[in-house]
Amino acid sequence: MRLIILISACLVINSCTDKFSAYRKVPDYITKASSIDSLYYEAYDQTMNLWNVDYEELYIPTTDGIAHVLVSGPKNREPVVLLHGMNASSTMWYPNIQALSENYRVFAIDFLLEPGKSKVYDEVENVEKAIDWYEEVLFVLELDNFHLVGASRGGWMAVNLAFSNQKRIKSMILLSPAQTFTWIRPSKDLFKNIVKLFSSKEKRIEQTLESMSTDVTHIENSYIQQYKLGLETDSENEFILSMRPFSTNKLQTLQMPVLVLIGDDDIINESKTVKIANTLPKGKGEIINNAGHFLSMDQAEEVNKRMLEFLDK
């Protein structure tokens, strides 16, 4: 079945002057959404007002569902693929997209099992199937060589994707990757997130944001509203609980340049993450001051600077 879809995609691409024209039509699940989903999609579009650069939206049919991809930046430039964090959607990149898309062609993919505009057909019960889905999307986008950026759980997914695509990924940036180099460390903020399970929904969301960011006021209100609606529509996928840090030997097989950035007040990572990153064949780990787990929002200017310095090399 997957092969049939890929062949069909090739035929569509080859038959069009604009290879993505067939993927611009907004699907019915967006235009005829239920009331709760419609509210979320409206909030998503509202957050996109923060994007600050031209972009196009693609809806790519795959074996397991529809992939929603945001594309920005000059054509015929080196591609950069963005994998967002859990419950975030691609709109989380609003503080970073202007810097990244100035000299790169950027593809931000909404994960199939997360809030966003992608649409899953059936269960994606393990990481292998999720990686197959990403690879199918990349095939249709004709991205043979690209830079890869993953945040939080998107960082864990990026590493999984990198293991099976060593020659395709030119470099990889991991922003506070979750459960990737070390186990999530116990902390007061983690305890607070456990306690929040017994609090009101509004209080739970507030505590989550406070534990993930050093200063929630840095986060735009339209994104926070979208984030809240996303939590209401989100459904847990089974393989989240199977996420485990990778062994040192496994990580040592990564041959592309790897940059790992974590916040100095990161609930997910600690200094050991940086130490392990620096042992990779082409690895570099750094700590961003005055930043939490949401470091790309807490210290967007500094994170953008370090990402571009790394990519430009």
N, C-alpha and C positions, 0 to 999 in steps of 0.2 A: 504493500500500500504506500509506504514512504517513497519508494522508488518511482511509483506512478505520479505522485504529487511533484517530485523533483523534476521529472521529465516534462510534466505539464508546465511547470514554472519556467523551464528553459525555453519551451516553445513560445510562451508568452513574451519573455524577454527578447528573444530573437526576432519576433514579429513586430516589435514596436521601435520607433525611432527613439522615444524616451523609454528606457528600459523599466522605469518604475510606474509608468502611467496606469497600468492595470491594478496597481495597489493603492491608489489614492481614493477610491470610492469608500465613503464611510459606510460600514456595515449596519444591518438592521438592529443588531443588539445595542448599537449606540443610538441610532435615530429613533428606535421604538423601545427604548429602555423602560423598565419598571420605574416607579416613582423614586425608590431609594437609590437605584443605580443611576437614574437621571440626575439626581442631586449630586452624586459623586462625580459624574462626567462634567457637569457644569462647574463644580469646584476645581476639577482638573484643568479645564479650559481657563478658569480664572487665574490659577497659578501660572499658567503659560504666559500670562501677561508680563511675568517677571523675567521671561527668557531673554529679552533684550537683543536678540538676533533673529534674522529670518530663519524659518524652519519649515519643513514639510512633514506631514504625518503619513506613514505607510501602514497598510493593513495587509499583512502577508499570510496567505493560507498555508498551513502546515498540517502534518499528520495529526497532531494532537490539539490543534486549535488555531486561532488567529493571532499572529504576532503584531503588536503595535510598536512601530519604530519611529522615533523622532530623528530627523536628519537635518544637520546644520553644517555650515562652513563651506569653503570654496570647493567646487568640483575638481577632480583630478589631483587633489592633495592626499597625503598619506592618511589612511583611515584610522580613527580611534573609536573603539567600541566601549560603551559604558554599561556596566551592570550595577543596578541600584541595590540598596539595602532592603532589609525585610520591612514590609508595610509601607515602603516609601514611594515607589513608582519613579519613573524617569524624571518627574518634575523636581526631584530633590537636587538635581544638578543646576538649578537656576543660578546659584552664586558662582558657578564655574564655567558655564557654557560659553560666555562671551570670550573668555581668555582662551579656552581650548579650541574654539571654532575659528579663531582668527587666521590660523595657518594650517588647520587640520580639518578633514571631513569627518564629522562626528556622528556616530550612530548610537542613540540611546534606546535600549530595548526594554520594554515593560515585561517583566517576568510573568510567565503564564499563570503562576499560582499566587500571585500577589495582587493587591489593589493596583489598578492601572487600567489601560484600555485594551490589553490583550484578553483573549477569551479562550478558556480551556474547553475542549469537547468532553473529555473523560478524565479519569484519575491519572495523575502522573505520580506513581507511588514510590519511585526511587530516583536517586541522583543520576543514575545511568540514563534513564529515560529523559530527564531534564537536560542533560548534556547533549543527547541526540537532538532534542528540540532546538537548542541553541545552534548546533552545527547545521541544522536544516535551514534556519533563518540566515545564517552567515553564507550558506551556499547560494540561496536566492539573491542575497545582496551582492554576490560575486566578490566577497572579501577574501582573497587568497592570502594576503599578508596584511597584518593590522597590529596596532597597539591595543592593549586591553587594560581597562581600568575597572576595578571592582571595589565597592564599599561594603563594609560589614559582612552580612551573609553573601552579598554579591562578590566579595573578595574570596570567600570560600568556594563559591561557584567558579570564579575565574581560575583559581588554582586547579580545580578539577578539569576544567576545559583545557588548561595549559598542558596537563600531563599527556593528553592525547592529540595535541596540536603544536608540538614543539617547534616545528619548522615554519608554521604559519604566523605565530605570534612574535612580533619583532621586539616587543618589550611589554612589561606588565607593571602596573601600579596598583598597590593594595592599600586602601584607606581603612585603617582599623579593622582588619579582616577578623570575622568572628570564628572561633573554634578552628583556627587554621594553624597557628604556630604553637599555641598553648591553650589549655582549658580556660574557660571564663573564670576569672579569679573571684573568690568571695569578697564582698565589700559591703559597706553600709548602704550604698545605693542599690546593690543587688538585693539586699535584705528588704529595702524599701519597696522594690518591685514585686517581691513576694507578698509583702503585707498588702500591697495595693489590690490584690485579688479579692480582699474582703472590704474594699472601699467602694464608693459610688463610681460610676463609669467616668464622670467628668474628673473626679479626683485621681482615678487610675491614669488617665491620659496626661494630666498635669504632672504627676509624679514620674511618669515615663520620660517626658520631655526634660524635666529637671535633672534626672539622673543621666541623661544622654548628652546634655549640652551644658557648657559652663555658663552660658548666658542665653536664656530662651528668648530674650528681646532681640537677639540677632536673627531670629527666624521670622520670616514674613508671616503675617497673620493669615493671608490667603492660603499659604502652604499648610499652616497648622489646621485650618478648617478642613482642608482636603484630607489631611492625615487623619483627623478625627472621623470623618465619614468613611475613610478607607478601613479603619478598624472595625466599624459597624458591619461592613460588607465582607470582610475577610474571612476565609475559612482555612483552618490549619491543614497543611499538607503533611502526609505521614513521614516523609524522610527528614523533616526538621529535627526530630528526636534522635536520628541516627548520625547527625553531624558529629564528627570526631576530628581532633587535630591530626595532622599528617605527621608521620614519623620523620625524624631527621634524615634518614637514608632516602626516603621518598622525596623530600624537599630538595635534596642534593641533586636530583636528576633534572631539575629545572635548569635549562641551558641559556634561556634568554635573560637579558638584564631585568632585574626586579627591584623596584623601589617600594619600601614599606613605610608608611607614615602612621603614627599613632599620636593621640593627644596625651599630654602629661597628666590629665585627669580623666583617663579613659576607663570606663567601667568594664570594658571587654578585654583589654590588653594591658600588659605591663612591660617593664624594661626587658624582660626575657625575650619578648617578641622581637625587639630590635637586635638583640644579641644573636638570635637564631638567623634573622634575615641577613646579618652581616657575614654569616658563614656560608651562604649560598655561593655557587661559582661566580655569579655576576650580581650578587645581592647587595643592597644598601638599605639599612634601616635608620630612621630618624624620628625624633620626638618633636612634636609641635607644642610650643608653650601656650598656656592659657587656652587649652582646647580639651574638649571631652570626646565622647565617641562620635559625635556629629562634627568632627573637625573641619570638614569641607564647608560647613556653615559657620562654625565658631570662629575660624581663622581663614576665611576664604581667600583673602589676598595672599597670605603666606603659602597656603596649600597650592594655589594656582601657580605661584612663582616657582615652587619646587617641582611641581609636575611638569611645567613647561621646560625648565632647565634640564630635566631628565629626558623628556621626549625629544628635545632639540639635539641632544647628543647622538 
